[in-house]
Amino acid sequence: MKINTILIKIDSTPEYRLREIMKPYIDTPGNYKNERRDYHGVQDYMESNMGKEDFNRLLMWIKKNPKQVKLLFKRKSYTK
């Protein structure tokens, strides 16, 4: 799976869902869809809004946690 696809999915996932999946949680900006014209792709957007160090932590989390990354692409079933 391409990194840009994963970053876009992370960006569009609600924070509460990211907190369930991402341990430890890394705060991400979450507005790429509306601001993409101002950047040279999702990686530029994320790095610009997170800072280089946090962006690199996010990339490392993605590489080290392929099972959790796959959870981002699965629909969660809600039961009450």
LINCOR-V762555 format. One record per residue. N is the residue number from 0. RES is the residue in one letter. OMEGA is omega in whole degrees, 0 to 359 (999 if undefined). D_FIRST is the distance of its C-alpha to the first C-alpha in Angstrom with 2 decimals. Layout:
n:res:omega:d_first
N:RES:OMEGA:D_FIRST
N:RES:OMEGA:D_FIRST
This chain:
n:res:omega:d_first
0:M:182:0.00
1:K:181:3.78
2:I:180:6.53
3:N:178:8.64
4:T:179:7.04
5:I:180:7.33
6:L:178:10.68
7:I:178:11.92
8:K:177:11.48
9:I:181:13.28
10:D:184:15.79
11:S:179:16.61
12:T:179:16.98
13:P:184:20.68
14:E:182:21.86
15:Y:180:23.45
16:R:176:20.23
17:L:180:18.46
18:R:177:21.59
19:E:186:21.32
20:I:189:17.82
21:M:178:17.87
22:K:351:20.63
23:P:182:22.04
24:Y:176:21.34
25:I:182:20.37
26:D:180:21.81
27:T:187:19.66
28:P:174:21.35
29:G:178:20.12
30:N:184:21.57
31:Y:183:19.21
32:K:182:19.83
33:N:186:23.53
34:E:188:23.52
35:R:179:20.88
36:R:182:23.77
37:D:186:25.00
38:Y:178:21.98
39:H:179:20.06
40:G:184:16.62
41:V:178:14.95
42:Q:177:14.91
43:D:179:18.62
44:Y:182:19.33
45:M:182:17.95
46:E:180:19.67
47:S:184:22.81
48:N:180:23.18
49:M:189:22.23
50:G:186:23.72
51:K:183:22.29
52:E:179:22.95
53:D:177:21.31
54:F:177:18.24
55:N:175:17.97
56:R:178:18.55
57:L:178:15.64
58:L:178:13.29
59:M:177:14.99
60:W:180:14.67
61:I:182:10.87
62:K:184:11.05
63:K:187:13.96
64:N:183:13.03
65:P:179:9.98
66:K:179:12.35
67:Q:178:13.27
68:V:179:9.88
69:K:178:9.65
70:L:179:13.17
71:L:185:12.35
72:F:177:11.12
73:K:175:14.24
74:R:178:17.55
75:K:177:20.17
76:S:182:23.50
77:Y:176:26.50
78:T:179:29.83
79:K:999:33.08
